[in-house]
């Protein structure tokens, strides 16, 4: 579920078409994990952060691949 949520955030970030927005959202993912680690009573798993980062990148890649497919199928 974490991977799918991060992938959908990546797709939405790609739709903004702003390098600043893409980088800022990536920073917010890491900052949110850091805040959760600082506030949490128990231990936190860095595997969850890795899954979120991989999902975010997969969402961006899927958006770009879809954009290329749509542009190639568009009539000239």
C-alpha positions as CSV (number, residue, x, y, z in Angstrom):
1,X,0.0,0.0,0.0
2,X,2.9,2.3,0.8
3,X,4.4,1.7,-2.7
4,X,1.1,2.5,-4.5
5,X,0.5,5.6,-2.5
6,X,4.1,6.9,-3.2
7,X,3.7,6.0,-6.9
8,X,0.5,8.0,-7.1
9,X,2.2,10.9,-5.5
10,X,5.0,10.5,-8.1
11,X,2.5,10.6,-10.9
12,X,0.8,13.7,-9.5
13,X,4.1,15.4,-9.0
14,X,5.0,14.6,-12.6
15,X,1.8,16.2,-13.8
16,X,2.9,19.5,-12.2
17,X,5.8,19.6,-14.7
18,X,7.9,21.6,-12.3
19,X,11.4,20.5,-11.3
20,X,11.1,22.4,-8.1
21,X,7.8,20.7,-7.2
22,X,9.2,17.2,-7.9
23,X,12.3,17.9,-5.8
24,X,10.3,19.5,-3.0
25,X,7.9,16.6,-2.8
26,X,10.8,14.2,-2.6
27,X,12.2,16.3,0.3
28,X,8.8,16.3,2.0
29,X,8.7,12.5,1.9
30,X,12.1,12.3,3.6
31,X,11.2,15.1,6.1
32,X,7.9,13.4,7.0
33,X,9.8,10.1,7.7
34,X,12.3,12.0,9.8
35,X,9.6,13.7,11.8
36,X,7.8,10.4,12.3
37,X,11.1,8.9,13.5
38,X,11.7,11.7,16.0
39,X,8.1,11.7,17.4
40,X,7.6,7.9,17.4
41,X,7.9,6.0,20.7
42,X,9.0,2.8,19.0
43,X,11.5,2.1,16.3
44,X,10.9,2.9,12.7
45,X,11.9,0.8,9.7
46,X,14.1,2.4,7.1
47,X,12.7,-0.2,4.7
48,X,9.5,1.8,4.6
49,X,11.4,4.9,3.6
50,X,13.1,3.0,0.9
51,X,9.8,1.6,-0.4
52,X,8.3,5.1,-0.4
53,X,11.3,6.5,-2.4
54,X,11.2,3.6,-4.9
55,X,7.4,4.1,-5.3
56,X,7.8,7.8,-5.9
57,X,10.5,7.2,-8.5
58,X,8.4,4.5,-10.1
59,X,5.4,6.9,-10.3
60,X,7.6,9.5,-12.0
61,X,9.0,7.0,-14.5
62,X,5.5,5.7,-15.3
63,X,4.3,9.2,-15.9
64,X,7.1,9.9,-18.2
65,X,6.7,6.6,-20.1
66,X,3.0,7.3,-20.5
67,X,3.7,10.8,-21.8
68,X,6.1,9.4,-24.4
69,X,3.6,6.8,-25.5
70,X,0.8,9.4,-25.8
71,X,3.1,11.7,-27.9
72,X,4.1,8.9,-30.2
73,X,0.5,7.8,-30.8
74,X,-0.7,11.3,-31.5
75,X,-1.2,11.9,-35.3
76,X,1.2,14.2,-37.0
